[in-house]
Amino acid sequence: MTGDDAGVPGGTADGVPGRAGDGVSVGVVDGVASVVLDRPHARNGLDLAMCLGLRAAFERLDSAADVRVVLLRANGPVFCAGADLKERVGRDEAWVRRRRQASFAAYEAIERCSKPVVALVQGPVVGSGGEIAMSCDFVVASTAATFRFPEPHLGTVGATQRLQRVIGRARAKELLFTDRVMSAEEAHRVGLVARLVAPHELADAGVAVAAAIAAAPPLALALTKQAVDLGAETDLDRGIRIEMAAIERNLADGGWRAGVARFSGAGDDVRNDDVRNDAGGTAAPGTGGSTAHGTGDDADSSLGDDADSDSDGSADNGPENSGTTT
């Protein structure tokens, strides 16, 4: 089944199916889309069908006018145990290469989605699972989450690009070289996780974060995301020019006037959600909010999965595997 095949009936939004492909479920309620890694029997190990499903889902969500924010989560106690290596048995190098490219394309689709994308992470996150999470705009994690990037220890290469951009080169090398399990608390300290919550609070935290994001005008959000991502790839001077271009586009739209009118008419204590309700009528364009970090994730992606990959858990060891199946 390809990412374009709808395998399970479900609610739709602007052509977004209830299932984007094997192992990926999609739902939209009140402007909030949920993309679910849905292979709990395989510890959400990333396989080719899942790569295709993720890419298809995010390409559709990018152009869905009624979607304001996307939550990416997983079904089961494991967020993602990495690549499902079982699908590679008997395959040649050319197939594995194409499989890796498919995972890179999936990460890029997540990253380029013009809508804000938030990862809700629980349990072990290994290899490609980390790539998926880092492709999102930010991560909200359970305190029970763990992170591991064992690619070199599996005799492969991966997680060499996104990881260093998120936590720094030296820290990335230390994790990759040692195959050490990083706790959620440490991940929060080094910037991989934006917010930590108790395990039983993760779902509610996701709802609250989505509501807060959806409160802002969609065009302003899309332009803000694009400006931050493009600015991260250049110097401050060029970054300011990027922001000015975003400001000009926002001014041309005219929706900003409603916010100004509301503030000036209601006083200093006006609520942000009031502004949003007035100014939020313009649908966010498919601006490709973020630019892909390139082969970096790719590089790490399937390997990452590999890292802890297969659903058989042969590479799993240590606390990050608690709650996983073998």
C-alpha positions in Angstrom: 0.0 0.0 0.0 1.3 3.4 -0.9 0.9 6.6 1.0 -1.9 7.5 -1.3 -4.0 4.5 -0.6 -6.7 4.9 2.0 -6.7 1.7 4.0 -9.1 2.5 6.7 -12.2 4.6 6.7 -12.2 7.7 8.8 -12.9 11.4 9.0 -11.5 13.6 6.3 -10.5 17.2 6.0 -9.8 18.7 2.6 -8.9 15.3 1.3 -6.9 14.2 4.3 -7.8 10.5 4.9 -8.4 8.7 8.1 -5.4 6.6 7.2 -2.5 7.8 5.1 -0.8 4.5 4.7 0.1 1.4 6.7 1.1 2.3 10.2 0.1 6.0 9.9 -3.4 7.2 11.0 -4.7 10.8 10.5 -7.6 12.6 12.1 -8.8 16.2 12.1 -11.0 17.7 14.8 -11.8 21.4 15.1 -8.7 22.4 13.1 -6.3 20.2 15.0 -4.8 17.3 13.0 -3.4 14.2 14.7 -0.9 12.1 12.9 -0.3 8.8 14.7 2.5 6.4 14.3 0.3 3.3 14.5 2.3 0.1 14.5 2.3 -0.7 18.2 2.8 -4.4 17.5 6.2 -3.5 16.0 7.0 -0.8 18.6 6.2 1.7 15.8 9.2 0.5 13.9 9.5 2.6 10.8 9.1 0.6 7.5 8.7 1.7 3.9 4.9 1.9 4.1 5.1 4.1 7.1 7.6 6.4 5.4 5.2 6.7 2.4 2.3 7.3 4.8 4.0 10.0 6.7 5.0 11.8 3.5 1.5 11.6 2.1 -0.1 12.7 5.3 2.0 15.8 5.7 1.8 16.8 2.1 -2.0 16.8 2.3 -2.1 18.5 5.7 0.1 21.3 4.3 -2.6 22.3 1.9 -5.6 21.6 4.1 -7.2 25.0 4.7 -9.1 23.9 7.8 -6.1 22.6 9.6 -4.4 25.0 12.0 -1.9 22.8 13.9 -0.7 19.2 13.7 0.1 16.9 16.7 2.3 14.0 15.9 2.1 11.2 18.4 2.4 7.4 18.7 0.1 4.6 19.6 1.4 2.4 22.4 4.2 2.7 25.0 7.0 3.3 22.5 7.2 6.4 20.4 9.4 4.8 17.7 11.9 2.0 18.1 13.7 2.9 14.9 13.6 1.2 11.5 12.0 -2.1 11.1 15.0 -4.1 9.9 13.0 -7.2 9.2 11.8 -5.7 5.9 15.4 -5.5 4.7 16.1 -9.2 5.0 17.0 -10.5 1.5 17.2 -7.0 0.0 20.1 -5.6 -1.9 22.0 -2.3 -1.4 19.9 -0.6 -4.1 16.7 -1.4 -2.2 18.1 -0.2 1.1 19.3 3.0 -0.5 15.8 3.7 -1.9 14.3 2.9 1.5 16.6 5.4 3.1 15.6 8.0 0.6 12.0 7.4 1.4 12.6 8.1 5.0 14.4 11.3 4.2 11.4 12.4 2.1 9.1 11.7 5.0 11.2 13.8 7.4 11.3 16.6 4.9 7.6 16.5 4.4 7.1 16.9 8.2 9.6 19.7 8.3 8.3 21.6 5.3 4.6 21.6 6.4 3.5 25.2 6.7 1.4 24.3 9.7 2.9 24.2 13.2 3.8 20.6 14.0 4.3 19.4 17.6 5.6 16.0 18.6 4.1 14.4 21.6 6.7 11.8 22.8 6.4 9.0 25.2 8.6 6.0 25.9 11.7 5.0 23.9 12.8 7.2 21.0 15.5 5.5 18.9 17.2 6.4 15.7 14.6 7.3 13.1 12.2 8.0 15.9 14.5 10.9 16.9 14.6 12.1 13.3 10.8 12.2 13.2 10.6 14.1 16.4 13.3 16.6 15.4 11.6 17.2 12.1 8.7 18.7 14.1 8.7 22.3 15.2 9.2 21.3 18.8 8.8 18.3 21.1 6.6 17.9 24.2 7.8 14.8 26.0 6.8 12.6 28.9 9.3 12.4 31.7 9.4 8.7 31.0 10.7 9.3 27.4 14.3 8.3 26.5 16.4 9.0 23.5 19.1 6.9 21.8 21.1 7.2 18.6 23.0 3.9 18.1 23.6 4.0 14.4 27.4 3.6 14.5 27.1 0.7 16.8 24.9 -1.0 14.3 27.6 -0.5 11.6 25.7 2.2 9.8 25.6 6.0 9.5 22.8 8.2 10.6 21.5 11.0 12.8 24.7 13.0 11.9 22.9 16.2 10.8 19.7 17.1 12.6 21.0 16.0 15.9 24.0 18.2 15.9 21.9 21.2 14.8 19.6 20.6 17.7 21.9 19.8 20.6 25.4 20.8 19.3 28.2 19.0 17.6 30.0 17.7 20.6 26.9 16.4 22.4 25.7 14.7 19.1 29.1 13.0 18.8 29.0 11.8 22.3 25.6 10.2 21.9 26.4 8.7 18.6 29.8 7.4 19.6 28.8 5.9 22.9 25.2 4.6 22.2 24.2 6.1 25.5 20.6 6.4 26.5 19.6 10.1 27.2 16.9 10.8 29.7 14.0 13.1 29.0 15.4 15.5 31.6 18.7 15.7 29.9 17.0 16.1 26.5 15.1 19.0 27.9 18.3 20.6 29.2 20.1 20.4 25.9 17.2 21.6 23.8 15.9 18.5 22.1 12.7 18.7 24.2 10.9 22.0 24.6 8.6 21.0 27.4 8.4 18.1 29.9 5.3 16.8 31.5 4.3 13.8 33.6 3.3 10.7 31.6 -0.3 11.0 32.5 -0.4 14.6 31.5 1.0 14.2 27.9 -2.3 14.0 26.1 -3.8 17.0 27.9 -0.6 19.0 27.4 -0.9 18.3 23.6 -4.5 19.6 23.6 -3.5 22.7 25.5 -0.5 23.4 23.2 -2.6 22.9 20.1 -5.3 25.3 21.4 -2.7 27.9 22.2 -1.2 27.7 18.7 -4.6 27.6 17.0 -5.4 30.9 18.7 -3.1 32.8 16.5 -3.9 34.0 12.9 -2.8 31.2 10.6 -1.0 33.5 8.1 1.0 35.1 10.9 1.9 31.6 12.2 2.9 30.3 8.8 5.1 33.3 8.1 6.6 33.2 11.5 7.5 29.5 11.1 9.0 30.2 7.7 11.0 33.2 8.9 12.5 31.3 11.9 13.5 28.3 9.8 15.0 30.3 6.9 16.7 32.7 9.3 18.4 29.8 11.1 20.3 29.0 8.0 21.9 32.4 7.5 23.4 35.4 9.3 21.5 38.0 11.3 21.5 40.6 8.6 20.0 38.3 6.0 17.7 37.0 8.7 16.3 40.5 9.3 15.6 40.8 5.6 13.7 37.5 5.7 11.6 38.8 8.5 10.9 42.1 6.7 9.8 40.1 3.7 7.4 38.2 5.9 6.2 41.4 7.4 5.5 42.8 4.0 3.5 39.8 3.0 1.5 40.0 6.3 0.8 43.7 5.7 -0.4 43.0 2.2 -2.9 40.5 3.5 -4.6 43.1 5.7 -5.7 40.7 8.4 -3.4 42.5 10.9 -5.8 45.4 11.0 -8.4 43.5 13.0 -5.8 42.8 15.7 -4.8 46.4 15.9 -8.4 47.5 16.1 -9.2 45.0 18.8 -6.3 46.1 20.9 -7.0 49.8 20.6 -10.6 49.3 21.3 -10.4 46.9 24.3 -7.5 48.2 26.2 -4.3 46.7 27.4 -5.9 43.7 29.1 -7.4 42.3 25.9 -6.9 38.6 25.5 -4.7 37.3 22.7 -7.4 34.9 21.7 -9.7 37.8 21.0 -7.2 39.1 18.6 -6.8 35.8 17.0 -10.6 35.3 16.5 -10.7 38.5 14.5 -7.5 38.2 12.6 -7.5 34.5 11.9 -9.6 34.3 8.8 -6.8 33.9 6.3 -5.8 30.4 5.6 -2.1 29.7 5.9 -0.4 29.3 2.5 1.6 26.3 1.6 4.8 28.2 2.1 6.9 25.2 3.2 7.2 26.6 6.6 10.6 25.0 7.3 13.3 24.0 5.0 14.7 20.6 5.2 18.0 20.1 6.8 18.8 17.7 4.0 20.6 14.5 4.1 21.3 15.0 7.7 18.2 13.6 8.9 18.1 11.4 6.0 21.4 10.2 6.9 20.3 9.3 10.2 16.9 8.3 9.5 16.6 4.8 8.5 19.7 4.1 10.3 18.3 5.7 13.2 15.6 3.3 13.0 18.0 0.7 12.4 19.6 1.8 15.4 16.9 0.4 17.5 15.1 -0.5 14.7 13.7 -3.7 13.9 10.6 -4.7 15.6 12.5 -7.7 16.8 14.4 -5.4 19.1 17.7 -7.1 18.5 19.6 -3.8 18.9 17.6 -2.8 21.9 19.3 -2.6 25.2 19.2 -0.4 28.2 16.4 1.5 29.8 15.0 2.9 26.6 13.6 -0.5 25.8 11.4 -0.7 28.9 7.9 -1.4 27.8 8.8 -2.5 24.3 8.2 -5.9 22.8 11.0 -8.2 21.7 
